[in-house]
Structure formats: C-alpha cells, structure tokens
C-alpha cells in the first residue's frame, strides 16, 4: 500500500476520534451525552461539512490522486467516529453515574493495574463490580466501571495487580481545575482516557484479598521494585531517583525540588520514558545476540521490546515507540524499508483504534506524536544549519534533535502548560551524551550487584559518574534566575496558526529537498 493511503487512513482515524471526542465534550458531561437521540445525527452533519471542505481545498490545490486518498480518509474517519462513539457510550453507561456526587458508598473492586507510586502517595485503578445496598449485602452493578483511589504510599500490605478490595469512602466525579499557570486542566477527560469515571480519596480498606498466583504484570512490577530498591542502595539521591526515572519511568525517588530543576532546564523528558529508551533496548539486545540466527534474533528483539513496554507501565509514548520499532524490525528483516511517515502513521492509527480518546484528551500522546514529526521532517531541514557544531559525543545530533522537536512541541506545551525553558536546547545538548551510558551501565550494574554484592563499590563509581554529570549540569543552569518563565494563556487560534505555519514550512522544505 502506498504511503499516501496509509497516511490518509491514519489522518481519517485521528480526525474522526478527535472531532467525536471534542463534539461530545462540548455538549455536556459524559453521563448526559447519549440522552439526546439527535446528537449523533448532528455530528454526522458536521462530519459531512468537513468532508466537503477538504474536497474543495484539495481541488483548489490540484493535488494529484487526492480524490482516492480523500475517499480512503473519509471511510477511516467514519469508522473511527463510530469506534469513538462506542467507547464513550460504554463509559457513559457506568452504573456509578446514578449515585450522587460525594456520596459515601462501599464498593467491591478488582485492581486492574499495578499501583502508580509517587513520593508520598499512590494511585490505584480498580474496577468496581459490587456495591453495598440498604440491606448491607453486596449487589452486583449492572455496568461496572473503573475508579481511581488515592492512598498513602506506605501500607501494611502492599496492593498488587488483580487483588480484590472492599472499600468505603466518598465517591466523587472528577472535575476540571485551574493550574498555577492559569490553564484549565480537564481532570475528568484525563481520567476518561484511562477508562476511569470516578475517584475516591483515602478510602477505608475493609477487606484486602491478595491474588493467590501473581500475574505476569505483577511479577514484572515486583522485579522493577527490586531493581529500584537496588538502585537506591547503590546511589544517593538525586542520582538514584534519576536512574529509576531514565530506566523505568519511575519518579517516586525524584523530589519536588529536583523535578522543578529538570522542568526549568527542559530535560524532564529524560525521566519520562520515550522512544529513545526503546531504541537503546533493541540495540542492546541486538548486540548481545549478534551471533544468533537472524530470525531468532528478530523474535527475541520483539519480545524484549514488548516486555520493556509492559515492564514500564505501557504509557502512550512507549507504546507508540514500541510499535514503530517492531514495524522497522519486521521491514528490515524482510529486506524492505518502511518510510518514517508510514511507520508513524501505522503506529498512531493502531494506538487510536485501541483507545480513540487519546487523540483529543491525552497530552502525552499528542506531544510524543508531534516530537516524532519534528524529528522526521524538521530535523532533515535544519541539519545543514548546524554544521558549526562538532560531532563529538553526538553534540550536533543532539542539538538537531532538540531544536526540531522543540519547534513542533513548543506551541502545544505553551498552550497546555505555559512553562517555557529558555536554555533547554543548550542543556539538552550537554546532558544527552550522558543519558545512554547512564542507562546501560545503570541497568547492567544493578543486575551485577544483585548477584555479586562485592562489586558494589566499583559499580557505584561507574554509575555515579554519568548520572552526577546530568544532575550537576542541570543544577548549575537551574540556578540562573531567567532560565525559565511562565507564559500567559494563549488563545486557541494562535495555537492553530502556529501549526499551520509549521506545516506549511515542512511542506516547503520537503519540496525543496526533493528538487
């Protein structure tokens, strides 16, 4: 299939899920969405108008083959809209919406994911399937739904995946709130993306029944916890928290002050897992298995990438990067090549079909997608302007990657968060050369010291050098008074205009490169 049709399908899927999500979120609260039988009819009229607009624009621009691509795009759009409508209908059917807000209830729940542990608390997602009725007996809910509970980090009995809990507390519908940068954070849609409709804060745990046989995800989570504990034994803070962040995406060991330093200097992404981590995992596995059969090496590399994805919590960035990496491996093994555009389009389409709500309401997915677009298209266009930077320690490559991703990500970041790091390109260029050695030495060293405790002094020194370089460089730059600033709220039309101009520039640069 031609790349243009793959991209058209991905655009249709993304547009369908985005417009459906935005349309219904503007009508009313999700629990009220499907009470008006005409909502879907009005939405179809809106989509038809969008189709006609696209057709007129393509006709005026005289794009070759645009009609076939548009038909494919429209078909994908309609399918995606129906898929998103179905997803929202399932969430809106939750039996918990019949209860009053802040009503005290007793629920029986099954934990559906490993706990998300932070500095002094933990978030647990569980599916409520029974409720205590007036006769003090548990009644099965007709439409079970997920709730997010907030508990203290230190519990007598740790809660794991697939455990059964009976909780008593106030059930609350999540609401949007205003952040410190005067932005509106839609906490309700943030949780809806994760399938969560309600929250409970510090409920009483009446009964906790652990699962007899740990699940595969529980075993991986326990292994990750042991590795993080070993990292804490090896290194002092903040290097131990940094190692856990760049290896496993675990931020419980990063203090609020250290997190602020990383944000102010624009390197918070190094402790938020990305495609860079997946690439390093595959390169490491390939290096270990280079003498094996080619097909076996391919299978083990894919297994390693998938295991790392589950191991780190299956965030949208890691899922996207893993899908792209697997597609590239399969194409390379078959003797062919996948263009970056087709690769990204397939990864995005697969993720949106699995969870169509990420297009409009998952900032992590949006930023990850935009960063990859910047690397693919803008990176090629600006590389000639960075020839003055030496290639030593990949400094030129890091500078190009930082600037290209900043161009595509910055408008959305300023619109959604409002924090601007003025020295981010410089700090990234200095810090990134130490990240890969820190990851590799940190992971191998942690395993070695678990097997051979006598090697701790030597391994500690080897791991400490690259990680200390990262923390020292970021701390020095963070001490500059004007290193970061807060931008006032930006109108939506400015955000749209920024991406129209960026898109036009990418199209112009692409045509210039081809000529």
VEXDREN-2710 file (C-alpha; in Angstrom, 1 decimal):
% VEXDREN-2710
k/r/px/py/pz
1/UNK/0.0/0.0/0.0
2/UNK/1.3/3.4/-0.9
3/UNK/2.4/5.7/1.9
4/UNK/-0.1/8.4/0.9
5/UNK/-3.0/5.9/1.5
6/UNK/-1.5/4.8/4.8
7/UNK/-1.2/8.4/5.9
8/UNK/-4.8/9.1/4.6
9/UNK/-6.1/6.3/6.7
10/UNK/-4.2/7.5/9.8
11/UNK/-5.4/11.1/9.3
12/UNK/-9.0/9.9/8.9
13/UNK/-8.8/7.8/12.1
14/UNK/-7.2/10.6/14.1
15/UNK/-9.7/13.2/12.8
16/UNK/-12.7/11.0/13.4
17/UNK/-11.8/10.3/17.0
18/UNK/-10.7/13.9/17.7
19/UNK/-13.9/15.5/16.3
20/UNK/-16.1/13.0/18.1
21/UNK/-14.4/13.5/21.4
22/UNK/-14.5/17.3/21.2
23/UNK/-18.0/17.4/19.9
24/UNK/-19.4/15.3/22.8
25/UNK/-17.3/17.0/25.4
26/UNK/-18.8/20.4/24.4
27/UNK/-22.4/19.1/24.7
28/UNK/-22.4/18.2/28.3
29/UNK/-21.0/15.9/30.9
30/UNK/-20.3/12.5/29.5
31/UNK/-23.1/10.9/31.6
32/UNK/-25.6/13.2/29.7
33/UNK/-24.2/12.7/26.2
34/UNK/-26.3/9.9/25.0
35/UNK/-29.7/11.0/26.4
36/UNK/-30.3/13.2/23.3
37/UNK/-31.0/10.8/20.4
38/UNK/-30.3/13.6/17.9
39/UNK/-26.7/14.2/18.9
40/UNK/-25.2/11.5/16.6
41/UNK/-27.3/12.9/13.7
42/UNK/-26.0/16.4/14.2
43/UNK/-22.5/15.0/14.4
44/UNK/-22.8/13.2/11.1
45/UNK/-23.9/16.6/9.5
46/UNK/-20.7/18.2/11.0
47/UNK/-18.5/15.4/9.5
48/UNK/-20.2/15.8/6.1
49/UNK/-19.3/19.5/6.1
50/UNK/-15.7/18.7/7.0
51/UNK/-15.5/16.3/4.0
52/UNK/-16.9/18.9/1.6
53/UNK/-14.4/21.4/2.9
54/UNK/-11.4/19.0/2.4
55/UNK/-12.6/18.2/-1.1
56/UNK/-12.8/21.9/-2.0
57/UNK/-9.3/22.6/-0.7
58/UNK/-7.7/19.6/-2.5
59/UNK/-9.4/20.6/-5.7
60/UNK/-8.1/24.1/-5.5
61/UNK/-4.6/22.9/-4.7
62/UNK/-4.8/20.4/-7.6
63/UNK/-3.2/17.7/-5.6
64/UNK/-2.7/14.5/-7.8
65/UNK/-4.6/11.5/-6.6
66/UNK/-6.3/13.5/-3.9
67/UNK/-9.8/12.1/-4.6
68/UNK/-8.9/8.5/-3.9
69/UNK/-6.9/9.4/-0.8
70/UNK/-9.8/11.6/0.4
71/UNK/-12.3/8.7/-0.1
72/UNK/-10.0/6.4/1.9
73/UNK/-9.6/9.2/4.6
74/UNK/-13.3/9.7/4.8
75/UNK/-14.0/6.0/5.2
76/UNK/-11.4/5.8/8.0
77/UNK/-12.9/8.9/9.6
78/UNK/-16.4/7.4/9.7
79/UNK/-15.2/4.2/11.1
80/UNK/-13.1/6.0/13.8
81/UNK/-16.1/8.2/14.7
82/UNK/-18.3/5.1/15.2
83/UNK/-15.5/3.5/17.3
84/UNK/-15.1/6.6/19.5
85/UNK/-18.9/6.9/19.9
86/UNK/-19.0/3.2/21.1
87/UNK/-16.1/3.9/23.6
88/UNK/-17.9/6.9/25.0
89/UNK/-21.2/5.1/25.2
90/UNK/-19.6/2.3/27.3
91/UNK/-18.1/4.9/29.7
92/UNK/-21.4/6.8/29.9
93/UNK/-23.3/3.6/30.8
94/UNK/-21.5/3.3/34.2
95/UNK/-23.9/2.4/37.0
96/UNK/-21.9/4.8/39.3
97/UNK/-23.3/7.8/37.5
98/UNK/-26.7/7.1/39.1
99/UNK/-25.1/7.9/42.5
100/UNK/-24.8/11.4/43.9
101/UNK/-21.5/13.2/43.9
102/UNK/-19.5/12.9/47.1
103/UNK/-21.9/10.1/48.3
104/UNK/-20.4/7.7/50.8
105/UNK/-20.5/4.1/49.4
106/UNK/-19.0/0.7/50.0
107/UNK/-17.7/-1.0/46.8
108/UNK/-16.1/-4.3/46.0
109/UNK/-13.3/-3.8/43.4
110/UNK/-10.7/-5.7/41.5
111/UNK/-7.3/-3.9/41.0
112/UNK/-6.8/-3.7/37.2
113/UNK/-3.2/-2.4/37.0
114/UNK/-0.1/-2.2/39.2
115/UNK/-0.1/0.8/41.6
116/UNK/1.3/4.2/40.4
117/UNK/3.6/5.0/43.3
118/UNK/4.7/8.6/43.9
119/UNK/6.8/10.4/46.6
120/UNK/4.2/10.2/49.4
121/UNK/1.1/8.6/47.9
122/UNK/0.0/6.0/45.4
123/UNK/-2.8/5.9/42.8
124/UNK/-4.6/2.6/42.2
125/UNK/-7.1/1.9/39.4
126/UNK/-9.7/-0.8/40.1
127/UNK/-13.0/-1.9/38.6
128/UNK/-16.0/-1.6/40.9
129/UNK/-18.4/-4.5/40.3
130/UNK/-20.5/-4.7/43.5
131/UNK/-22.0/-2.1/45.8
132/UNK/-23.3/-2.4/49.4
133/UNK/-27.1/-1.8/49.3
134/UNK/-29.5/-0.8/52.0
135/UNK/-29.7/-4.3/53.4
136/UNK/-26.0/-4.4/53.9
137/UNK/-25.5/-7.0/51.2
138/UNK/-23.2/-6.6/48.1
139/UNK/-25.3/-6.1/44.9
140/UNK/-23.7/-6.6/41.5
141/UNK/-23.5/-3.4/39.4
142/UNK/-25.2/-3.7/36.1
143/UNK/-22.5/-1.8/34.3
144/UNK/-19.2/-2.0/36.3
145/UNK/-16.7/0.9/35.8
146/UNK/-13.2/1.9/36.8
147/UNK/-12.4/4.2/39.8
148/UNK/-9.1/5.7/40.8
149/UNK/-8.3/5.7/44.5
150/UNK/-5.6/7.7/46.3
151/UNK/-3.9/6.0/49.2
152/UNK/-0.8/6.6/51.4
153/UNK/2.4/5.2/49.9
154/UNK/3.2/3.1/52.9
155/UNK/0.6/0.4/53.5
156/UNK/1.0/-2.5/55.8
157/UNK/0.0/-4.9/53.0
158/UNK/1.1/-3.8/49.5
159/UNK/-1.7/-3.8/46.9
160/UNK/-0.9/-5.6/43.6
161/UNK/-2.5/-6.2/40.3
162/UNK/-5.7/-8.4/40.4
163/UNK/-6.1/-8.1/44.2
164/UNK/-9.7/-7.8/45.4
165/UNK/-10.6/-4.8/47.7
166/UNK/-13.7/-3.8/49.6
167/UNK/-13.6/0.0/50.0
168/UNK/-15.6/2.5/51.9
169/UNK/-15.4/6.2/51.1
170/UNK/-16.8/9.2/49.2
171/UNK/-17.3/8.6/45.5
172/UNK/-16.5/11.7/43.5
173/UNK/-16.9/12.7/39.9
174/UNK/-13.6/14.3/38.7
175/UNK/-13.7/17.9/37.7
176/UNK/-11.6/20.4/35.8
177/UNK/-9.5/22.9/37.8
178/UNK/-7.2/25.9/37.2
179/UNK/-3.5/25.3/37.4
180/UNK/-0.8/27.7/38.7
181/UNK/-0.1/28.9/35.2
182/UNK/-3.8/29.8/34.7
183/UNK/-4.5/26.9/32.4
184/UNK/-7.6/24.6/32.7
185/UNK/-6.7/21.0/33.5
186/UNK/-9.5/18.7/32.4
187/UNK/-9.1/16.1/35.1
188/UNK/-12.3/14.4/34.1
189/UNK/-11.2/13.7/30.5
190/UNK/-7.7/12.9/31.6
191/UNK/-9.1/10.0/33.6
192/UNK/-11.7/9.0/30.9
193/UNK/-8.7/8.3/28.6
194/UNK/-7.6/5.7/31.2
195/UNK/-11.2/4.3/31.5
196/UNK/-11.8/5.9/34.9
197/UNK/-15.1/7.6/35.6
198/UNK/-14.9/8.3/39.4
199/UNK/-12.4/8.9/42.2
200/UNK/-12.0/8.1/45.9
201/UNK/-9.6/9.8/48.2
202/UNK/-8.2/7.9/51.1
203/UNK/-11.0/5.3/51.4
204/UNK/-11.1/2.8/54.3
205/UNK/-10.0/-0.6/53.2
206/UNK/-12.4/-3.0/54.8
207/UNK/-11.1/-6.2/53.1
208/UNK/-8.0/-6.8/51.1
209/UNK/-7.8/-10.2/49.4
210/UNK/-4.4/-10.7/47.6
211/UNK/-4.4/-12.9/44.5
212/UNK/-3.0/-16.4/45.2
213/UNK/-1.0/-16.7/42.0
214/UNK/0.7/-13.4/40.9
215/UNK/0.0/-12.3/37.3
216/UNK/2.8/-11.7/34.7
217/UNK/2.4/-7.9/35.1
218/UNK/2.6/-8.3/38.9
219/UNK/5.9/-10.3/38.6
220/UNK/7.3/-7.6/36.3
221/UNK/6.2/-4.9/38.7
222/UNK/7.8/-6.8/41.7
223/UNK/11.0/-7.2/39.7
224/UNK/11.0/-3.5/38.8
225/UNK/10.6/-2.7/42.5
226/UNK/13.6/-4.8/43.5
227/UNK/15.7/-3.2/40.8
228/UNK/14.7/0.3/42.1
229/UNK/15.5/-0.7/45.6
230/UNK/18.9/-1.9/44.5
231/UNK/19.5/1.4/42.7
232/UNK/18.6/3.2/46.0
233/UNK/21.1/1.0/47.7
234/UNK/23.8/1.8/45.2
235/UNK/23.4/5.5/44.8
236/UNK/22.4/8.5/46.9
237/UNK/19.7/10.9/45.9
238/UNK/19.1/12.5/43.5
239/UNK/21.2/10.1/41.3
240/UNK/19.2/7.0/42.5
241/UNK/15.9/8.7/41.5
242/UNK/17.3/9.8/38.2
243/UNK/18.4/6.2/37.4
244/UNK/15.0/4.8/38.3
245/UNK/13.4/7.5/36.1
246/UNK/15.5/7.0/32.9
247/UNK/15.4/3.2/33.2
248/UNK/11.8/2.5/34.3
249/UNK/10.0/5.8/34.2
250/UNK/9.6/5.6/38.0
251/UNK/9.5/9.1/39.6
252/UNK/8.9/8.2/43.2
253/UNK/12.6/8.9/44.0
254/UNK/12.7/12.3/42.4
255/UNK/12.0/15.1/44.9
256/UNK/9.8/18.1/44.0
257/UNK/12.9/20.3/44.0
258/UNK/14.8/18.1/41.6
259/UNK/11.7/17.8/39.4
260/UNK/11.5/21.6/39.2
261/UNK/15.2/21.7/38.2
262/UNK/14.5/19.3/35.4
263/UNK/11.5/21.2/34.2
264/UNK/13.2/24.6/34.4
265/UNK/16.1/23.3/32.3
266/UNK/13.8/21.5/29.8
267/UNK/15.2/18.0/30.4
268/UNK/12.2/16.5/32.3
269/UNK/11.7/14.2/29.2
270/UNK/14.8/12.1/30.2
271/UNK/12.9/10.7/33.2
272/UNK/9.7/10.2/31.2
273/UNK/10.2/7.1/29.0
274/UNK/10.4/7.7/25.3
275/UNK/11.3/6.1/22.0
276/UNK/14.9/6.7/22.9
277/UNK/14.7/4.2/25.7
278/UNK/13.1/1.5/23.4
279/UNK/15.8/2.1/20.7
280/UNK/18.5/1.5/23.3
281/UNK/16.9/-1.7/24.5
282/UNK/16.7/-3.1/20.9
283/UNK/20.3/-2.0/20.2
284/UNK/21.5/-3.7/23.4
285/UNK/19.6/-7.0/22.6
286/UNK/20.9/-7.0/19.0
287/UNK/24.5/-6.5/20.3
288/UNK/24.1/-9.4/22.7
289/UNK/22.6/-11.8/20.1
290/UNK/24.6/-10.8/17.1
291/UNK/25.9/-14.4/16.6
292/UNK/22.5/-15.9/16.7
293/UNK/20.2/-16.8/13.8
294/UNK/18.7/-13.7/12.1
295/UNK/15.1/-14.9/12.6
296/UNK/15.7/-15.9/16.3
297/UNK/17.4/-12.5/16.9
298/UNK/14.3/-10.8/15.4
299/UNK/11.9/-12.7/17.6
300/UNK/13.9/-12.1/20.8
301/UNK/14.3/-8.4/20.0
302/UNK/10.5/-8.1/19.6
303/UNK/9.9/-10.0/22.8
304/UNK/12.4/-7.7/24.6
305/UNK/10.7/-4.6/23.3
306/UNK/7.2/-5.8/24.3
307/UNK/8.5/-6.9/27.7
308/UNK/10.0/-3.5/28.3
309/UNK/6.7/-1.8/27.2
310/UNK/4.8/-3.8/29.8
311/UNK/7.6/-3.5/32.4
312/UNK/7.5/0.3/32.3
313/UNK/3.7/0.6/32.5
314/UNK/2.6/0.9/28.8
315/UNK/2.5/4.7/28.6
316/UNK/1.3/6.1/25.3
317/UNK/4.9/7.3/24.3
318/UNK/6.4/3.8/24.9
319/UNK/3.5/2.0/23.1
320/UNK/4.0/4.3/20.1
321/UNK/7.7/3.9/20.1
322/UNK/7.5/0.1/20.5
323/UNK/5.0/-0.3/17.6
324/UNK/7.3/1.8/15.4
325/UNK/10.4/-0.2/16.4
326/UNK/8.7/-3.5/15.7
327/UNK/7.5/-2.3/12.3
328/UNK/11.0/-1.2/11.4
329/UNK/12.5/-4.6/12.6
330/UNK/9.9/-6.5/10.5
331/UNK/10.6/-4.4/7.4
332/UNK/14.4/-4.7/7.8
333/UNK/14.1/-8.5/8.3
334/UNK/12.0/-8.8/5.2
335/UNK/14.6/-6.9/3.1
336/UNK/12.3/-3.9/2.7
337/UNK/12.1/-0.5/4.2
338/UNK/9.3/1.5/5.8
339/UNK/9.3/5.2/5.3
340/UNK/9.2/7.1/8.6
341/UNK/5.9/8.7/7.6
342/UNK/4.3/5.3/7.0
343/UNK/5.8/3.9/10.2
344/UNK/4.5/6.8/12.3
345/UNK/1.1/6.7/10.6
346/UNK/0.7/2.9/11.3
347/UNK/1.7/3.3/14.9
348/UNK/-0.6/6.3/15.5
349/UNK/-3.5/4.5/13.8
350/UNK/-3.1/1.4/15.8
351/UNK/-3.0/3.3/19.1
352/UNK/-6.0/5.4/18.3
353/UNK/-8.1/2.3/17.3
354/UNK/-7.2/0.7/20.6
355/UNK/-8.1/3.8/22.6
356/UNK/-9.7/6.5/20.4
357/UNK/-9.9/9.1/23.3
358/UNK/-6.1/9.7/23.2
359/UNK/-6.3/11.9/20.2
360/UNK/-8.2/14.7/21.9
361/UNK/-7.5/14.2/25.6
362/UNK/-4.1/12.6/26.0
363/UNK/-1.4/15.3/26.1
364/UNK/1.4/12.7/26.3
365/UNK/0.3/11.1/23.0
366/UNK/0.0/14.4/21.3
367/UNK/3.4/15.6/22.4
368/UNK/5.0/12.3/21.5
369/UNK/3.5/12.3/18.0
370/UNK/4.5/15.9/17.4
371/UNK/8.0/15.3/18.6
372/UNK/8.4/12.4/16.2
373/UNK/7.1/14.5/13.3
374/UNK/9.7/17.1/14.2
375/UNK/12.5/14.6/14.2
376/UNK/11.4/13.2/10.8
377/UNK/10.7/16.3/8.8
378/UNK/12.2/19.4/10.5
379/UNK/15.4/17.6/11.6
380/UNK/16.3/17.0/7.9
381/UNK/15.5/20.6/7.0
382/UNK/17.7/22.2/9.7
383/UNK/20.6/19.8/9.8
384/UNK/22.7/21.9/7.3
385/UNK/22.5/24.9/9.6
386/UNK/24.2/23.1/12.5
387/UNK/27.4/22.1/10.7
388/UNK/29.3/24.5/13.0
389/UNK/28.6/22.2/16.0
390/UNK/31.2/19.4/16.4
391/UNK/30.0/15.8/16.0
392/UNK/32.0/14.8/19.2
393/UNK/29.8/12.9/21.7
394/UNK/26.8/13.3/19.2
395/UNK/26.6/17.0/20.1
396/UNK/25.4/18.0/16.6
397/UNK/22.9/15.2/16.5
398/UNK/21.5/16.1/19.9
399/UNK/21.3/19.8/19.0
400/UNK/19.3/19.0/15.8
401/UNK/17.0/16.6/17.7
402/UNK/16.4/19.1/20.5
403/UNK/15.6/22.0/18.2
404/UNK/13.5/20.0/15.7
405/UNK/11.3/18.6/18.5
406/UNK/11.1/21.9/20.3
407/UNK/9.7/23.5/17.2
408/UNK/6.8/21.1/16.8
409/UNK/6.1/20.6/20.6
410/UNK/6.5/24.1/21.9
411/UNK/3.2/25.7/20.7
412/UNK/1.2/22.9/22.4
413/UNK/3.3/22.9/25.5
414/UNK/2.8/26.7/25.9
415/UNK/-0.9/26.4/25.2
416/UNK/-1.5/23.5/27.6
417/UNK/1.1/24.0/30.4
418/UNK/2.5/27.5/29.9
419/UNK/6.1/26.9/31.1
420/UNK/9.0/27.9/28.8
421/UNK/12.6/26.8/29.4
422/UNK/14.8/29.4/27.7
423/UNK/18.0/27.3/27.9
424/UNK/16.5/23.9/27.0
425/UNK/18.5/23.4/23.7
426/UNK/21.8/24.2/25.4
427/UNK/21.2/21.9/28.5
428/UNK/19.9/19.1/26.3
429/UNK/23.0/19.2/24.1
430/UNK/25.2/18.9/27.2
431/UNK/23.2/16.4/29.1
432/UNK/22.0/13.8/26.5
433/UNK/25.5/12.3/25.8
434/UNK/25.5/11.1/29.4
435/UNK/22.0/9.5/29.3
436/UNK/22.8/6.4/27.2
437/UNK/25.9/5.4/29.2
438/UNK/23.9/6.0/32.4
439/UNK/21.1/3.8/31.2
440/UNK/23.4/0.9/30.1
441/UNK/25.8/1.0/33.0
442/UNK/23.0/1.5/35.4
443/UNK/20.9/-1.4/34.2
444/UNK/23.8/-3.9/33.9
445/UNK/25.4/-2.7/37.1
446/UNK/22.2/-3.1/39.1
447/UNK/21.8/-6.7/38.0
448/UNK/25.5/-7.4/38.6
449/UNK/25.4/-6.1/42.2
450/UNK/22.3/-8.1/43.0
451/UNK/24.2/-11.3/42.0
452/UNK/27.7/-10.2/43.3
453/UNK/27.3/-7.8/46.2
454/UNK/31.1/-7.5/46.5
455/UNK/31.1/-5.5/43.2
456/UNK/29.1/-2.6/44.7
457/UNK/32.0/-0.1/45.3
458/UNK/33.3/-0.4/41.7
459/UNK/29.8/-0.4/40.1
460/UNK/28.7/2.5/42.3
461/UNK/31.6/4.7/41.0
462/UNK/30.9/3.7/37.3
463/UNK/27.2/4.5/37.6
464/UNK/27.6/7.7/39.6
465/UNK/29.8/9.5/37.0
466/UNK/27.3/9.9/34.1
467/UNK/24.3/10.5/36.4
468/UNK/26.1/13.0/38.6
469/UNK/27.1/14.9/35.4
470/UNK/23.4/15.2/34.5
471/UNK/22.3/16.4/37.9
472/UNK/25.3/18.8/38.2
473/UNK/24.8/20.4/34.7
474/UNK/21.0/20.8/35.3
475/UNK/21.5/22.3/38.8
476/UNK/24.1/24.8/37.5
477/UNK/21.8/26.0/34.8
478/UNK/18.7/26.0/37.0
479/UNK/20.5/28.5/39.3
480/UNK/20.3/31.1/36.6
481/UNK/17.4/33.4/37.5
482/UNK/16.0/33.7/34.0
483/UNK/16.4/30.0/33.0
484/UNK/12.6/29.6/32.8
485/UNK/9.5/31.7/32.6
486/UNK/5.7/31.4/32.6
487/UNK/3.7/32.4/29.5
488/UNK/0.2/33.9/29.8
489/UNK/-2.7/31.9/28.5
490/UNK/-2.6/31.6/24.7
491/UNK/-5.8/31.8/22.5
492/UNK/-6.7/28.6/20.6
493/UNK/-6.5/30.5/17.2
494/UNK/-2.8/31.3/17.9
495/UNK/-2.1/27.6/18.5
496/UNK/-3.9/26.7/15.2
497/UNK/-2.0/29.4/13.3
498/UNK/1.4/28.2/14.7
499/UNK/0.8/24.6/13.4
500/UNK/-0.5/25.9/10.1
501/UNK/2.8/27.8/9.6
502/UNK/4.9/24.8/10.8
503/UNK/3.0/22.5/8.4
504/UNK/3.5/25.0/5.5
505/UNK/7.2/25.2/6.3
506/UNK/7.6/21.4/6.4
507/UNK/5.8/21.1/3.0
508/UNK/8.0/23.8/1.5
509/UNK/11.2/22.2/2.9
510/UNK/10.1/18.7/1.7
511/UNK/9.6/20.0/-1.8
512/UNK/12.9/21.9/-1.8
513/UNK/14.8/18.7/-0.6
514/UNK/13.1/16.7/-3.4
515/UNK/14.1/19.2/-6.1
END
